[in-house]
């Protein structure tokens, strides 16, 4: 089932930093995001490669910002399908690009996705990627659903790519956290992030807060993520506070058979 998606363009969110947006409709009528990034500096970096279901649109948006032959790095935050969906096409189209990943990503994909080891660099949290005019630091984001997940911090723009953290639903093509309907933001932040990170129910709040501090204490101007809007200013501190509050709280139930029945009925309904 191919979801309904919005027709969007790449969005400049910071100097030389472009959000490559994907918004897909979900059963409630709101939209779920699956974004990625292009950092168009001295050595251009593609950050995650989106979903294969929207390949043509994703490639068109990405390469409206940067010429494929100029791409020097392709950073993959983790192994989920919505982050590596167009990786094969990107590597084919970008002959001068090196794939930046880590051992865990390669190990988890082995047997399913053939990665070009001779075109790779393995970096992990605490390491830095030298992209010429900036040193991109690898960090463990506040939340993750794969043990392979690593985010990026760009000290040049003070931007954190928080990967799957700070997810919310959107009422349409909305890019800034302050523009998401408050009720939708409040409810979906709790549900989406708790469901995507169910281990939060089991963690000690004090120890978890110490982990969150490794990114919340960075000098931040903005936080961008795959599944949420761009957070700036006070919105950043609020999102970190909401994240810490999820520790040791019950995980909301996932959609059940009633939602599946609804989706199947929609598929069978004549247009």
PLY file of the C-alpha trace (Angstrom):
ply
format ascii 1.0
element vertex 271
property float x
property float y
property float z
element edge 270
property int vertex1
property int vertex2
end_header
0.00 0.00 0.00
1.62 3.27 -1.19
0.66 6.13 1.15
-0.63 9.49 0.03
2.27 11.94 0.12
2.48 15.71 -0.17
4.25 17.43 -3.05
7.10 19.32 -1.38
10.40 21.06 -2.13
13.69 21.04 -0.26
13.69 23.52 2.64
16.64 25.67 3.73
16.72 25.34 7.54
20.21 26.68 8.28
23.19 27.95 6.33
24.08 25.36 3.66
21.65 22.92 5.30
18.55 21.67 3.52
15.75 19.46 4.79
14.60 16.92 2.20
10.98 16.45 3.31
8.58 13.57 2.96
5.07 13.80 4.43
2.82 10.72 4.24
-0.82 10.56 5.29
-1.73 8.29 8.18
-5.20 6.93 9.15
-6.15 9.86 11.41
-5.82 12.31 8.54
-2.64 13.87 9.91
0.73 13.48 8.24
3.83 11.56 9.35
7.27 12.79 8.33
10.26 10.82 7.03
12.82 13.55 6.33
16.50 13.56 5.47
19.17 16.27 4.96
21.68 17.72 2.56
24.59 19.73 3.97
25.97 21.62 0.99
29.31 22.74 2.34
32.82 22.40 0.94
32.35 18.63 0.82
28.59 18.04 0.41
26.97 15.47 2.69
23.70 13.59 2.20
22.29 12.60 5.60
20.05 9.51 5.28
18.38 8.55 2.02
14.64 8.46 2.60
12.03 5.91 1.57
12.13 3.89 -1.63
8.35 4.32 -2.08
8.97 7.99 -2.93
12.24 7.44 -4.76
11.69 9.69 -7.78
10.45 12.62 -5.70
13.22 12.16 -3.12
15.97 12.03 -5.76
14.59 15.08 -7.54
14.52 17.13 -4.34
17.95 16.01 -3.19
19.67 16.64 -6.48
17.98 19.99 -6.92
20.27 21.07 -4.08
23.52 19.32 -4.95
24.96 17.82 -8.13
25.47 14.07 -7.66
29.09 14.26 -8.79
29.81 16.80 -6.04
28.51 14.63 -3.19
31.50 13.61 -1.07
29.81 11.84 1.85
26.64 9.83 2.41
25.94 9.47 6.12
23.53 6.74 7.22
22.23 7.18 10.76
20.97 3.59 11.08
19.59 0.63 9.19
15.82 1.29 9.10
14.16 1.22 5.68
13.07 4.87 5.82
16.71 5.93 6.23
18.36 3.67 3.63
15.52 3.41 1.10
17.37 5.14 -1.74
20.92 4.27 -0.74
21.55 2.08 -3.77
20.44 4.82 -6.16
22.49 7.46 -4.35
25.66 5.39 -4.49
25.10 4.70 -8.19
24.49 8.37 -8.98
27.27 9.78 -6.74
30.54 8.22 -7.96
32.74 10.34 -5.70
30.81 9.67 -2.49
32.04 7.67 0.49
29.42 5.93 2.63
29.73 6.76 6.34
28.25 4.13 8.66
29.32 1.95 11.56
29.92 -1.73 12.19
26.48 -2.26 13.70
24.74 -0.98 10.56
26.76 -3.28 8.34
26.23 -6.26 10.62
22.48 -5.75 10.88
22.08 -5.41 7.11
24.36 -8.30 6.17
22.50 -10.96 4.21
19.85 -8.47 3.03
21.64 -5.37 1.74
25.03 -5.53 0.08
27.07 -2.52 1.14
30.25 -1.47 -0.70
32.93 -1.98 1.95
35.55 -0.46 -0.35
33.56 2.81 -0.44
32.91 3.04 3.28
34.23 4.77 6.35
33.23 3.41 9.75
32.71 6.11 12.37
30.97 5.90 15.72
29.82 8.20 18.50
32.65 10.42 19.65
34.22 10.42 16.17
34.13 13.32 13.74
33.62 13.49 9.99
35.91 16.02 8.33
33.77 17.62 5.61
36.30 20.31 4.73
34.71 23.46 6.10
33.16 21.70 9.12
33.76 18.84 11.52
30.53 16.87 11.91
30.47 15.10 15.27
28.75 11.74 15.70
26.52 11.51 18.76
24.05 9.11 20.32
20.70 10.92 19.93
18.23 11.26 22.82
16.08 8.37 21.52
16.67 5.53 19.10
14.92 2.41 17.83
18.04 0.70 16.46
21.25 -0.02 18.38
23.12 1.21 15.30
21.67 4.74 15.48
24.06 7.69 15.49
23.14 11.34 15.02
25.19 14.28 13.77
26.09 17.59 15.37
27.30 20.41 13.13
29.10 23.02 15.26
29.23 25.37 12.25
25.45 25.87 12.27
24.84 24.46 15.77
22.45 21.96 14.24
21.70 18.55 15.71
20.38 15.82 13.42
18.45 13.90 16.09
17.38 11.08 13.74
14.17 9.51 15.16
13.93 11.76 18.24
11.26 14.46 18.70
8.76 12.84 16.33
5.29 14.36 15.96
2.39 14.28 13.54
1.79 17.29 11.31
-1.47 18.83 10.12
0.02 19.24 6.65
3.18 20.64 5.11
4.57 22.13 8.31
8.29 22.46 9.03
8.66 24.43 12.27
7.64 23.09 15.68
5.91 26.36 16.51
3.61 25.90 13.51
2.33 22.45 14.50
-1.13 22.62 16.07
-0.44 22.55 19.85
-2.90 19.75 20.64
-1.55 17.62 17.80
2.02 18.29 18.89
1.37 17.46 22.55
-0.48 14.20 21.95
1.59 12.87 19.06
4.95 13.69 20.70
4.12 11.42 23.62
2.58 8.60 21.59
5.03 8.47 18.67
8.22 8.75 20.68
7.12 6.28 23.35
5.95 3.74 20.76
9.13 4.12 18.71
11.31 3.82 21.81
9.44 1.34 24.04
12.52 0.66 26.17
11.96 4.07 27.76
9.36 2.40 29.97
12.15 0.38 31.60
14.84 2.98 32.18
15.88 4.81 35.31
14.91 8.50 34.89
18.10 9.80 36.49
20.41 7.72 34.32
18.36 8.54 31.25
18.49 12.27 31.99
22.28 12.00 32.14
22.28 10.44 28.68
19.97 13.12 27.27
22.31 15.78 28.67
25.05 14.62 26.27
23.08 16.29 23.48
20.86 18.79 25.31
23.93 20.62 26.64
25.44 21.12 23.19
25.34 24.71 21.86
22.19 24.30 19.76
20.48 26.70 17.38
18.20 24.08 15.87
17.33 20.40 16.07
16.16 18.64 12.92
14.92 15.07 12.79
13.45 12.52 10.46
9.98 12.37 11.98
9.39 15.76 13.52
9.47 19.49 12.81
12.51 21.71 13.21
12.89 22.90 16.81
14.51 26.22 17.65
15.08 28.34 20.77
12.87 27.45 23.72
11.26 24.69 21.64
14.53 22.74 21.89
14.62 22.77 25.69
10.93 21.87 25.82
11.43 18.86 23.53
14.31 17.58 25.67
12.18 18.03 28.80
9.30 16.11 27.20
11.73 13.37 26.24
13.06 12.94 29.77
9.48 12.83 31.06
8.84 9.68 29.00
11.29 7.66 31.12
9.68 5.01 33.29
6.21 5.75 31.87
3.90 3.11 30.32
4.22 2.70 26.56
0.99 3.56 24.68
-0.47 0.55 22.82
0.26 0.14 19.13
-2.61 0.26 16.60
-4.47 -3.07 16.50
-6.74 -5.11 14.29
-9.34 -2.33 14.04
-6.82 -0.09 12.31
-5.76 -2.90 9.99
-9.41 -3.56 9.11
-9.86 0.12 8.34
-6.81 0.20 6.08
-7.95 -2.90 4.20
-11.43 -1.43 3.75
-9.89 1.74 2.31
-7.92 -0.34 -0.16
-11.08 -2.15 -1.27
-13.23 0.99 -1.58
-13.61 2.06 -5.24
-12.05 5.41 -6.04
0 1
1 2
2 3
3 4
4 5
5 6
6 7
7 8
8 9
9 10
10 11
11 12
12 13
13 14
14 15
15 16
16 17
17 18
18 19
19 20
20 21
21 22
22 23
23 24
24 25
25 26
26 27
27 28
28 29
29 30
30 31
31 32
32 33
33 34
34 35
35 36
36 37
37 38
38 39
39 40
40 41
41 42
42 43
43 44
44 45
45 46
46 47
47 48
48 49
49 50
50 51
51 52
52 53
53 54
54 55
55 56
56 57
57 58
58 59
59 60
60 61
61 62
62 63
63 64
64 65
65 66
66 67
67 68
68 69
69 70
70 71
71 72
72 73
73 74
74 75
75 76
76 77
77 78
78 79
79 80
80 81
81 82
82 83
83 84
84 85
85 86
86 87
87 88
88 89
89 90
90 91
91 92
92 93
93 94
94 95
95 96
96 97
97 98
98 99
99 100
100 101
101 102
102 103
103 104
104 105
105 106
106 107
107 108
108 109
109 110
110 111
111 112
112 113
113 114
114 115
115 116
116 117
117 118
118 119
119 120
120 121
121 122
122 123
123 124
124 125
125 126
126 127
127 128
128 129
129 130
130 131
131 132
132 133
133 134
134 135
135 136
136 137
137 138
138 139
139 140
140 141
141 142
142 143
143 144
144 145
145 146
146 147
147 148
148 149
149 150
150 151
151 152
152 153
153 154
154 155
155 156
156 157
157 158
158 159
159 160
160 161
161 162
162 163
163 164
164 165
165 166
166 167
167 168
168 169
169 170
170 171
171 172
172 173
173 174
174 175
175 176
176 177
177 178
178 179
179 180
180 181
181 182
182 183
183 184
184 185
185 186
186 187
187 188
188 189
189 190
190 191
191 192
192 193
193 194
194 195
195 196
196 197
197 198
198 199
199 200
200 201
201 202
202 203
203 204
204 205
205 206
206 207
207 208
208 209
209 210
210 211
211 212
212 213
213 214
214 215
215 216
216 217
217 218
218 219
219 220
220 221
221 222
222 223
223 224
224 225
225 226
226 227
227 228
228 229
229 230
230 231
231 232
232 233
233 234
234 235
235 236
236 237
237 238
238 239
239 240
240 241
241 242
242 243
243 244
244 245
245 246
246 247
247 248
248 249
249 250
250 251
251 252
252 253
253 254
254 255
255 256
256 257
257 258
258 259
259 260
260 261
261 262
262 263
263 264
264 265
265 266
266 267
267 268
268 269
269 270
